[in-house]
Amino acid sequence: MSVLAAIPSPTQGVWELGPLPIRAYALCIIAGIVAAVVITERRWVARGGAKGDVLDIAVWAVPFGIVGGRIYHVISSPRPYFGEGGDPLRAFAIWEGGLGIWGAITLGGVGAWIACRRRGIPLPAFADALAPGLLVAQAIGRLGNWFNNELYGRATDLPWALTIYEWTGTRAVVGPDGQPLVLGTFHPTFLYELLWNLAAALVVIWADRRFRLSHGRAFALYVALYCAGRLWIELLRTDPAETIAGIRLNVYTSVVVGLLAVAYLVWQRGRPREVITRGRDAGDTGRVAATAAEAASAVAPGAPEPRDGEDAAEDGRRRHTDS
């Protein structure tokens, strides 16, 4: 198969704007964060949260998540930094790419917990609102790996194979003929994960509406679905990583974290959705109490489900207006 029949990769990942380097990887991460904030804001307000909560929490969660993602990346792929010929100072060069999702979620969750605690918001309820947006953010972030010609899989000649160039860290190496030097064609694992994440986001949204997921169950479903996809995608990747018994560390992480997420889903099944009272008027106290009782009765046999399946509080407000 000729190179022209494969998916092309960008030949440049950094553009110089005077003394300021514009990095595609950073732009993709920023775009993902913006998308997650917008999606989560809509879902959070629909659940009864106050406008502006999401941005306030993001101010804490995003920096924590970036630091956590970098720490996990360095731990799981230490050779470029601490191996033979490695440069330990490059461990701080986040702009070059390399963020581990497990570390980002763990430390980002710490930042979100601090912000939620300061604002009196239950973290599990906020995590449920966040889950689909986080998947979309991860999908957009994978485009940064595409620009960097990194995190591809095994060699393949499939019609959707990805062309990878010999890379300097910022752009493709150019040969004597002025053309970028091609290393070969490989599985586009960045694309596999991007599509999987978008599909998982749709599944989480559907399940959240259909089953009125609460108390962190939508987030647990996100974790379980992501781990299932990451498991098979990780088995295709060939980039350097720490291994245990010949198996990549992220494979073990996907299995353990995915099983824990499924266990949490089972453990929390049947619980009614929380009633978020932030952003309501002081005179809504009675209606909030009525809505809470209504949500609790929704799990009883034969009880009708709320019409919208998204915001039980809205029905309570309509009845109050009609009276």
NULO-202116 format. One line per 2 residues: number of its first residue (from 0); for each residue y, z, x of N, C-alpha, C. Coordinates in steps of 0.2 Angstrom, whole numbers, padded with zeros to 4 digits. Each point is the difference from the previous one (the first is absolute). Layout:
BEGIN
NUM = Y,Z,X,Y,Z,X,Y,Z,X | ...
END
This chain:
BEGIN
0 = -0006,0000,0004,0006,0000,-0004,0006,0000,0004 | 0005,-0004,-0001,0006,0000,0004,0005,0006,-0002
2 = 0004,0001,0004,0005,0006,-0001,0004,-0002,-0006 | 0002,-0006,-0001,0004,-0002,-0006,-0003,0002,-0007
4 = -0007,0001,0000,-0004,0002,-0006,0000,0007,-0001 | 0003,0004,0004,0000,0007,0000,0007,0003,-0003
6 = 0000,0006,-0002,0006,0003,-0002,0004,0001,0007 | 0006,-0002,0000,0004,0001,0006,0003,0007,0001
8 = 0001,0002,0006,0004,0007,0001,0007,-0002,0002 | 0005,0005,-0001,0006,-0001,0003,0000,-0001,0008
10 = 0004,-0003,0003,0000,-0001,0007,0006,0005,0003 | 0003,0003,-0004,0006,0005,0002,0000,0006,-0005
12 = 0000,0006,0003,0001,0006,-0004,0006,0004,0001 | 0005,-0002,0005,0006,0003,0001,0005,-0005,0001
14 = 0006,0001,-0003,0006,-0005,0001,0006,0005,0002 | 0003,-0003,0005,0006,0003,0003,0006,-0001,-0003
16 = 0003,0005,-0003,0007,-0001,-0003,0005,0004,0004 | 0002,-0004,0005,0005,0003,0005,-0005,0005,0004
18 = 0002,0006,0001,-0004,0005,0004,-0005,0004,-0005 | 0000,-0002,-0006,-0004,0003,-0005,-0006,-0004,-0002
20 = -0006,0002,0002,-0007,-0003,-0002,-0002,0001,-0007 | -0001,-0006,-0004,-0002,0001,-0007,-0007,-0001,0001
22 = -0004,0005,-0002,-0008,-0001,0000,-0002,-0001,-0007 | -0005,-0005,-0001,-0003,-0001,-0006,-0004,0006,-0002
24 = -0003,0003,0004,-0005,0006,-0002,0005,0005,-0003 | 0005,0002,0003,0005,0005,-0003,0002,-0002,-0007
26 = 0002,-0007,0000,0003,-0002,-0007,-0006,0000,-0005 | -0006,-0001,0001,-0005,0001,-0004,-0001,0007,-0003
28 = 0000,0004,0005,-0001,0008,-0001,0006,0002,-0005 | 0006,-0002,0001,0006,0002,-0004,-0001,-0003,-0007
30 = -0002,-0007,0000,-0001,-0003,-0007,-0005,0004,-0004 | -0005,0002,0004,-0006,0003,-0004,0003,0007,-0003
32 = 0004,0004,0004,0003,0006,-0002,0004,-0001,-0006 | 0004,-0005,0000,0005,-0002,-0005,-0004,-0001,-0007
34 = -0005,-0004,0001,-0004,-0002,-0006,-0004,0006,-0003 | -0002,0005,0005,-0004,0006,-0003,0005,0004,-0003
36 = 0006,0001,0002,0005,0004,-0003,0002,-0003,-0007 | 0001,-0006,0000,0002,-0003,-0007,-0006,0001,-0005
38 = -0006,-0002,0002,-0005,0001,-0005,-0001,0007,-0002 | 0000,0005,0005,-0001,0007,-0001,0005,0003,-0005
40 = 0006,-0003,0001,0006,0003,-0004,-0001,-0002,-0007 | -0002,-0006,-0002,-0002,-0002,-0006,-0005,0004,-0003
42 = -0006,0001,0003,-0005,0004,-0002,0001,0007,-0001 | 0004,0003,0005,0002,0007,-0001,0005,0002,-0006
44 = 0005,-0005,-0001,0004,0001,-0006,-0004,0000,-0006 | -0005,-0005,0000,-0004,-0001,-0006,-0004,0006,-0002
46 = -0001,0004,0005,-0004,0006,-0001,0004,0006,-0002 | 0007,-0001,0000,0004,0005,-0001,0004,0003,0006
48 = -0001,-0003,0006,0004,0003,0005,0007,-0002,0000 | 0004,0003,0004,0007,-0002,0001,0001,-0006,0004
50 = 0005,-0004,-0001,0002,-0006,0004,0003,0003,0007 | -0002,-0003,0005,0002,0003,0007,-0004,0004,0003
52 = -0005,0003,-0003,-0005,0004,0003,-0004,-0004,0005 | -0002,-0006,-0001,-0004,-0004,0004,0003,-0001,0007
54 = 0007,-0002,0000,0003,-0001,0006,0001,0006,0004 | 0001,0006,-0004,0001,0006,0004,-0006,0002,0003
56 = -0006,-0001,-0003,-0006,0002,0003,-0002,-0005,0006 | 0002,-0006,-0001,-0001,-0005,0005,0003,0001,0007
58 = 0006,0004,-0001,0004,0001,0006,-0004,0005,0005 | -0004,0004,-0003,-0005,0005,0003,-0006,-0004,0002
60 = -0003,-0003,-0005,-0007,-0003,0001,0000,-0006,0005 | 0004,-0004,0000,0000,-0006,0004,0000,0002,0008
62 = 0005,0004,0002,0000,0001,0007,-0006,0004,0002 | -0003,0005,-0004,-0006,0003,0002,-0006,-0005,0000
64 = 0000,-0004,-0005,-0005,-0005,0000,0000,-0005,0006 | 0005,-0002,0002,0001,-0004,0006,-0003,0003,0006
66 = 0002,0006,0001,-0002,0004,0006,-0007,0002,0000 | -0003,0001,-0006,-0007,0002,-0001,-0004,-0007,0001
68 = 0002,-0006,-0003,-0003,-0006,0001,-0001,-0002,0008 | 0006,0002,0004,0000,-0002,0007,-0005,0005,0003
70 = 0000,0006,-0001,-0005,0005,0003,-0007,-0002,-0001 | -0002,-0002,-0006,-0006,-0002,-0002,-0002,-0006,0004
72 = 0004,-0005,0000,-0001,-0006,0004,-0001,0001,0007 | 0004,0004,0003,-0001,0002,0008,-0007,0003,0001
74 = -0002,0005,-0005,-0006,0004,0001,-0006,-0005,-0001 | 0000,-0005,-0005,-0005,-0004,-0001,-0001,-0006,0004
76 = 0006,-0002,0004,0000,-0005,0004,0003,0002,0007 | -0002,0004,0004,0004,0003,0005,0000,-0004,0007
78 = -0005,-0005,0000,0000,-0004,0007,0006,-0003,0002 | 0004,-0003,-0005,0006,-0004,0003,0005,0005,0002
80 = -0001,0007,-0001,0005,0005,0002,-0002,0004,0005 | -0007,0002,0000,-0002,0005,0005,-0006,-0002,0004
82 = -0002,-0007,-0002,-0006,-0002,0004,0002,-0003,0006 | -0004,-0004,0004,0001,-0003,0006,0006,-0005,-0001
84 = 0005,0000,0004,0005,-0004,-0001,0005,0001,-0006 | -0001,0005,-0003,0004,0002,-0006,0006,0003,0002
86 = 0005,0000,-0005,0006,0003,0001,0002,0005,-0006 | -0001,0007,0002,0001,0005,-0005,0007,0000,-0004
88 = 0005,-0003,0004,0006,0000,-0004,0000,-0005,-0006 | -0004,-0005,0001,-0001,-0005,-0006,-0002,0003,-0006
90 = -0003,0006,0000,-0002,0004,-0006,0006,0001,-0004 | 0006,0000,0002,0006,0002,-0004,0003,-0007,-0002
92 = -0003,-0006,0002,0003,-0006,-0002,-0002,-0002,-0007 | 0002,0003,-0005,-0002,-0002,-0007,0001,-0007,-0002
94 = 0006,-0002,0003,0002,-0007,-0002,-0004,-0005,0002 | -0005,0001,0005,-0005,-0005,0002,-0005,-0001,-0005
96 = -0001,0005,-0005,-0005,-0001,-0004,-0005,0006,0001 | -0004,0002,-0005,-0006,0005,0001,0002,0006,-0004
98 = -0002,0000,-0006,0001,0006,-0005,-0007,0001,-0003 | -0003,0006,0000,-0006,0001,-0003,0001,0003,-0007
100 = -0003,-0003,-0005,0001,0002,-0007,-0002,0007,-0001 | -0005,0002,0003,-0003,0007,-0002,0005,0005,0003
102 = 0003,-0001,0006,0005,0005,0002,0007,-0001,-0004 | 0001,-0006,-0002,0006,-0001,-0004,0000,0004,-0007
104 = -0006,-0001,-0003,-0001,0004,-0006,0000,0007,0001 | -0003,0003,0005,-0001,0007,0001,0007,0003,0001
106 = 0003,-0002,0005,0007,0003,0002,0005,-0002,-0005 | 0000,-0006,-0003,0004,-0002,-0005,-0001,0005,-0006
108 = -0006,0001,-0002,-0001,0005,-0005,0003,0007,0001 | 0000,0002,0007,0003,0006,0001,0008,0000,-0001
110 = 0003,-0006,0002,0007,-0001,-0002,0001,0000,-0007 | -0004,-0003,-0004,0001,-0001,-0007,-0001,0007,-0003
112 = -0005,0004,0002,-0001,0007,-0002,0006,0004,0001 | 0003,0000,0006,0006,0004,0001,0006,-0002,-0005
114 = 0001,-0007,-0001,0005,-0002,-0004,-0001,0002,-0008 | -0007,-0001,-0002,-0001,0002,-0007,0001,0007,-0001
116 = -0002,0004,0005,0000,0008,-0001,0008,0002,0000 | 0004,-0004,0004,0007,0002,-0001,0003,-0002,-0006
118 = -0003,-0005,-0004,0003,-0003,-0006,-0004,0003,-0006 | -0005,0004,0001,-0004,0003,-0006,-0004,-0006,-0003
120 = -0003,-0004,0004,-0004,-0006,-0003,-0007,0001,0002 | -0005,0000,-0004,-0007,0000,0001,-0002,-0006,0005
122 = -0003,0001,0006,-0001,-0005,0004,-0006,-0005,-0003 | -0005,0003,-0003,-0005,-0005,-0003,0003,-0004,-0005
124 = 0004,0002,-0004,0003,-0005,-0005,0004,-0005,0003 | 0004,0002,0005,0004,-0005,0004,-0005,-0005,0004
126 = -0005,0002,0003,-0005,-0004,0003,-0003,-0005,-0005 | -0001,0002,-0006,-0002,-0005,-0005,0005,-0006,-0001
128 = 0006,0002,-0001,0005,-0005,-0001,0001,-0004,0007 | -0002,0002,0005,0001,-0003,0007,-0005,-0005,0001
130 = -0006,0001,-0002,-0006,-0004,0002,0000,-0007,0000 | 0002,-0003,-0005,0000,-0008,0000,0005,-0002,0005
132 = 0006,0003,0000,0006,-0002,0004,-0003,0000,0008 | -0004,0005,0001,-0002,0001,0007,-0005,-0006,0002
134 = -0004,-0002,-0005,-0004,-0005,0002,0004,-0007,0001 | 0005,-0001,-0004,0004,-0006,0001,0004,0001,0007
136 = 0002,0006,0001,0003,0000,0007,-0004,-0001,0006 | -0007,0002,-0001,-0004,-0001,0005,-0002,-0008,0001
138 = 0000,-0003,-0006,-0001,-0008,0000,0005,-0003,0004 | 0007,0002,-0002,0005,-0003,0003,0000,0001,0008
140 = -0001,0006,0002,0000,0002,0007,-0005,-0004,0004 | -0006,-0002,-0003,-0005,-0004,0003,0003,-0007,0003
142 = 0005,-0002,-0004,0003,-0006,0003,0003,0001,0007 | 0002,0006,0001,0003,0001,0007,-0006,-0001,0005
144 = -0006,0002,-0001,-0006,-0002,0004,-0001,-0007,0001 | 0002,-0004,-0005,-0001,-0007,0000,0005,-0003,0005
146 = 0006,0002,0000,0006,-0002,0004,-0002,0002,0007 | -0003,0006,0001,-0002,0002,0007,-0006,-0003,0003
148 = -0004,-0004,-0004,-0006,-0003,0002,-0005,0005,0002 | -0001,0005,-0004,-0004,0006,0002,-0004,0002,-0006
150 = -0005,0004,0001,-0005,0003,-0005,-0004,-0006,-0004 | -0002,-0005,0004,-0004,-0005,-0003,-0008,0002,0001
152 = -0004,-0004,-0003,-0007,0002,0000,-0004,-0004,0005 | -0006,-0001,-0002,-0005,-0004,0005,0002,-0007,-0001
154 = -0002,-0004,0006,0001,-0007,0000,-0004,-0003,-0006 | 0003,-0005,-0003,-0003,-0004,-0006,0003,-0007,0000
156 = -0003,-0005,-0003,0002,-0006,-0002,0001,-0001,-0007 | 0000,0005,-0004,0001,-0001,-0007,0006,-0003,-0002
158 = 0001,-0003,-0006,0006,-0004,-0002,0006,0004,0001 | -0001,0007,-0002,0006,0004,0000,0001,0004,0007
160 = -0003,-0002,0005,0000,0003,0007,0008,0000,0002 | 0001,0005,0004,0007,0002,0002,0001,-0003,0007
162 = 0005,-0004,0002,0001,-0002,0007,0004,0006,0003 | -0003,0002,0006,0004,0005,0004,0002,-0003,0007
164 = 0006,0002,0002,0003,-0003,0006,-0001,0005,0006 | 0000,-0002,0006,0001,0005,0005,0007,0003,0000
166 = 0000,0006,0000,0007,0004,-0002,0003,0004,0006 | 0006,-0001,0000,0004,0004,0005,0002,0007,-0002
168 = -0001,0001,-0007,0003,0007,-0003,0006,-0002,-0004 | 0003,-0005,0001,0005,-0002,-0005,0000,-0008,-0002
170 = -0004,-0004,0004,-0001,-0007,-0002,-0006,-0003,0003 | -0002,-0006,-0002,-0006,-0003,0003,0002,-0003,0006
172 = -0005,0000,0005,0000,-0003,0006,0000,-0007,0000 | 0005,-0004,0003,0000,-0007,-0001,-0003,-0003,0006
174 = -0004,-0005,-0001,-0004,-0004,0006,0005,-0005,0003 | -0003,-0004,0005,0004,-0005,0003,0002,-0005,-0004
176 = -0003,-0002,-0006,0002,-0005,-0004,0005,0002,-0005 | 0002,0007,0000,0005,0002,-0004,-0002,0003,-0007
178 = -0007,0000,0000,-0003,0002,-0007,-0003,0007,0002 | 0000,0005,-0006,-0003,0006,0001,-0007,0000,0002
180 = -0003,0005,0004,-0007,0000,0002,-0004,0003,-0005 | -0005,-0003,-0003,-0004,0003,-0005,-0006,0003,0003
182 = -0001,0006,-0002,-0006,0004,0002,-0006,-0002,-0004 | 0001,-0002,-0007,-0006,-0002,-0004,0002,0002,-0007
184 = -0005,-0001,-0005,0001,0002,-0007,-0004,0005,-0002 | 0002,0005,-0004,-0003,0006,-0001,0001,0002,-0007
186 = -0004,0005,-0003,0000,0003,-0006,0007,0003,-0001 | 0004,-0002,-0005,0007,0002,-0002,-0001,0007,-0003
188 = -0002,0005,0004,-0001,0007,-0004,0007,0003,-0002 | 0006,-0002,0002,0006,0002,-0003,0000,-0003,-0007
190 = -0002,-0006,-0001,0001,-0003,-0006,-0006,0003,-0005 | -0005,0001,0002,-0006,0004,-0004,0003,0006,-0003
192 = 0003,0004,0005,0003,0007,-0002,0006,-0001,-0005 | 0004,-0005,0002,0006,-0001,-0005,-0002,-0001,-0007
194 = -0005,-0005,-0001,-0003,-0002,-0006,-0003,0006,-0004 | -0004,0003,0004,-0004,0006,-0002,0005,0006,-0003
196 = 0005,0001,0004,0005,0005,-0002,0004,-0002,-0007 | 0001,-0006,0000,0004,-0002,-0007,-0005,0000,-0006
198 = -0006,-0002,0001,-0005,0001,-0005,-0001,0007,-0002 | -0001,0004,0005,-0001,0008,-0001,0006,0002,-0004
200 = 0006,-0002,0002,0006,0003,-0004,0000,-0002,-0007 | -0002,-0006,-0002,-0001,-0002,-0007,-0005,0004,-0003
202 = -0006,0002,0003,-0005,0004,-0003,0003,0007,-0001 | 0003,0003,0005,0003,0007,-0001,0005,0000,-0006
204 = 0004,-0005,-0001,0005,-0001,-0006,-0004,0000,-0006 | -0005,-0004,0000,-0004,-0001,-0006,-0004,0007,-0002
206 = -0003,0003,0005,-0004,0006,-0001,0005,0005,-0002 | 0006,0001,0003,0005,0005,-0002,0002,-0001,-0007
208 = 0001,-0006,-0003,0002,-0001,-0007,-0006,0001,-0005 | -0006,-0002,0003,-0006,0000,-0005,-0002,0008,0000
210 = -0001,0003,0005,-0003,0007,0000,0006,0006,0001 | 0006,-0002,0000,0005,0005,0001,-0001,0005,0006
212 = -0001,-0003,0006,-0002,0004,0005,0006,0005,0002 | -0002,0006,0002,0004,0005,0002,-0002,0004,0005
214 = 0004,0005,0002,-0002,0005,0005,-0003,-0003,0007 | 0003,-0006,0002,-0002,-0003,0006,-0006,-0005,-0001
216 = -0002,-0001,-0006,-0006,-0004,0000,0002,-0008,0001 | 0006,-0002,-0002,0002,-0007,0002,0000,-0001,0007
218 = 0003,0005,0004,0000,0000,0007,-0007,0000,0003 | -0004,0004,-0003,-0007,0000,0003,-0003,-0006,-0001
220 = 0001,-0004,-0006,-0003,-0006,-0001,0003,-0005,0005 | 0006,0000,0002,0003,-0004,0005,-0004,0001,0007
222 = -0001,0006,0001,-0003,0002,0007,-0007,-0003,0000 | -0004,0001,-0006,-0007,-0002,0000,0000,-0008,0000
224 = 0004,-0003,-0003,0000,-0008,0000,0002,-0002,0007 | 0006,0003,0003,0002,-0002,0006,-0006,0001,0006
226 = -0003,0005,-0001,-0006,0002,0005,-0005,-0005,-0001 | -0002,-0002,-0006,-0005,-0005,-0001,0001,-0007,0003
228 = 0007,-0002,0000,0002,-0006,0003,0000,0001,0007 | 0003,0005,0003,0001,0001,0007,-0007,0000,0003
230 = -0005,0003,-0003,-0006,0000,0003,-0003,-0006,0002 | 0000,-0005,-0004,-0003,-0007,0002,0005,-0004,0004
232 = 0006,0001,-0001,0005,-0003,0004,0000,0002,0007 | -0001,0007,0001,0000,0003,0007,-0006,-0003,0004
234 = -0006,-0001,-0004,-0006,-0003,0004,0001,-0007,0002 | 0005,-0003,-0002,0002,-0007,0002,0005,0000,0006
236 = 0003,0005,0001,0006,0000,0005,-0003,0001,0007 | 0003,-0003,0005,-0002,0000,0007,0005,0003,0005
238 = 0006,0002,-0003,0005,0003,0005,-0003,0007,0003 | 0003,0002,0005,-0003,0006,0004,0001,0006,-0005
240 = -0005,0004,0000,0001,0006,-0004,-0006,0005,0003 | 0001,0007,-0002,-0005,0005,0002,-0006,-0001,-0004
242 = -0006,0001,0003,-0006,-0001,-0004,-0004,0006,0001 | -0005,0001,-0005,-0005,0006,0000,-0006,-0004,-0001
244 = -0005,0001,0005,-0006,-0003,-0001,0000,-0008,-0001 | 0006,-0003,0003,0001,-0007,-0001,0003,-0002,-0006
246 = 0002,0005,-0004,0003,-0002,-0007,0008,0003,0001 | 0004,-0005,-0003,0007,0002,0001,0002,0007,-0004
248 = 0005,0003,0003,0002,0007,-0003,0002,-0001,-0007 | 0004,-0005,-0002,0002,-0001,-0006,-0005,-0002,-0005
250 = -0006,-0002,0002,-0005,-0001,-0005,-0003,0007,-0003 | -0001,0005,0005,-0001,0007,-0002,0005,0003,-0004
252 = 0006,-0001,0001,0006,0003,-0003,0000,-0003,-0008 | -0001,-0007,0000,-0001,-0003,-0007,-0005,0003,-0004
254 = -0006,0001,0003,-0005,0003,-0004,0001,0007,-0002 | 0002,0004,0004,0001,0007,-0001,0006,0001,-0005
256 = 0006,-0003,0001,0006,0001,-0004,-0002,-0003,-0007 | -0003,-0006,0000,-0002,-0003,-0007,-0004,0004,-0004
258 = -0006,0003,0003,-0004,0005,-0004,0004,0006,-0002 | 0004,0003,0004,0004,0005,-0002,0005,-0002,-0006
260 = 0002,-0006,0000,0005,-0002,-0006,-0005,-0001,-0006 | -0006,-0002,0000,-0004,-0001,-0006,-0002,0007,-0002
262 = -0001,0005,0004,-0002,0006,-0002,0006,0003,-0004 | 0006,-0001,0003,0006,0003,-0004,0001,-0003,-0007
264 = -0001,-0007,0000,0000,-0003,-0007,-0005,0003,-0005 | -0006,0002,0003,-0005,0003,-0005,0002,0007,-0002
266 = 0003,0004,0005,0002,0007,-0001,0005,0000,-0005 | 0005,-0004,0001,0006,0000,-0005,-0001,-0004,-0006
268 = -0005,-0002,-0002,-0001,-0005,-0006,0001,0004,-0006 | 0003,-0003,-0005,0001,0003,-0007,0007,0004,0000
270 = 0004,0001,0005,0006,0004,0000,0005,-0004,-0003 | 0004,0003,-0005,0006,-0004,-0003,0005,-0001,0005
272 = 0004,-0005,-0001,0006,-0002,0004,0005,0005,0000 | 0003,0002,0006,0005,0005,0000,0006,-0003,-0004
274 = 0004,0005,-0002,0007,-0001,-0003,0005,0001,0005 | 0003,-0005,0002,0006,0001,0005,0006,0001,-0004
276 = 0003,0006,0002,0006,0002,-0004,0007,-0001,0004 | -0001,-0003,0006,0006,-0001,0004,0004,-0006,-0003
278 = 0007,0001,-0001,0004,-0006,-0002,0001,0001,-0008 | -0003,0005,-0003,0001,0001,-0007,0006,0004,-0002
280 = 0003,-0001,-0006,0005,0005,-0002,-0002,0007,-0001 | 0004,0005,0000,-0001,0006,-0001,-0003,0001,-0007
282 = 0002,-0004,-0005,-0002,0001,-0007,-0006,-0003,-0001 | -0004,-0003,0005,-0006,-0003,-0001,-0006,0005,0001
284 = 0001,0006,0001,-0005,0005,0001,-0005,0000,-0005 | 0002,0001,-0006,-0005,0000,-0006,-0004,-0006,0000
286 = 0003,-0006,0001,-0004,-0006,0000,-0005,-0001,0006 | 0002,0003,0006,-0004,0000,0005,-0007,0004,-0001
288 = 0001,0006,-0003,-0005,0004,-0002,-0005,-0004,-0005 | 0003,-0003,-0005,-0004,-0004,-0005,-0004,-0005,0003
290 = 0004,-0004,0005,-0004,-0005,0004,-0006,0002,0004 | 0001,0006,0003,-0005,0003,0004,-0006,0002,-0004
292 = 0001,0003,-0006,-0005,0001,-0005,-0004,-0006,-0002 | 0004,-0005,-0001,-0003,-0007,-0002,-0004,-0003,0005
294 = 0002,0000,0006,-0003,-0002,0006,-0007,0003,0001 | 0000,0007,-0001,-0006,0004,0001,-0005,-0002,-0005
296 = 0002,-0001,-0007,-0004,-0002,-0005,-0003,-0007,0001 | 0003,-0004,0004,-0002,-0007,0001,-0007,-0001,0002
298 = -0003,0006,0004,-0006,-0001,0003,-0006,0003,-0005 | 0002,0002,-0006,-0004,0002,-0005,-0004,-0006,-0003
300 = -0006,0001,-0003,-0004,-0006,-0003,0004,-0002,-0006 | 0001,-0006,-0001,0003,-0003,-0006,0008,0000,0001
302 = 0003,0003,0005,0007,0000,0000,0003,-0007,0002 | 0005,-0002,-0004,0003,-0007,0002,0003,0000,0006
304 = 0000,-0005,0004,0004,-0001,0006,0007,-0002,-0001 | 0005,0002,0004,0006,-0002,-0001,0001,-0007,0000
306 = 0005,-0003,-0004,0000,-0007,-0001,0001,-0004,0007 | 0004,0002,0004,0002,-0003,0006,-0005,0001,0006
308 = -0003,0006,0000,-0004,0001,0006,0003,0002,0006 | 0007,0000,0000,0003,0001,0006,0005,0006,0000
310 = 0003,0002,-0006,0005,0005,0000,-0001,0004,-0007 | -0004,0005,0000,-0001,0004,-0006,0006,0003,-0003
312 = 0005,0001,0005,0006,0004,-0002,0004,-0005,-0004 | 0000,-0007,0001,0004,-0004,-0004,-0002,0000,-0008
314 = -0006,0001,-0001,-0002,0001,-0007,0003,0006,-0003 | 0001,0005,0004,0003,0007,-0003,0007,-0001,-0001
316 = 0003,-0004,0004,0008,-0001,-0001,0001,-0005,-0006 | -0005,-0005,-0001,0001,-0004,-0006,0000,0004,-0007
318 = -0005,0004,0000,-0001,0004,-0006,0005,0005,-0001 | 0003,0003,0005,0006,0004,0000,0006,-0004,-0003
320 = 0001,-0006,0002,0005,-0004,-0002,0000,-0002,-0008 | -0007,-0002,-0002,-0001,-0002,-0006,0001,0006,-0005
322 = -0001,0006,0002,0001,0006,-0004,0007,0002,-0002
END
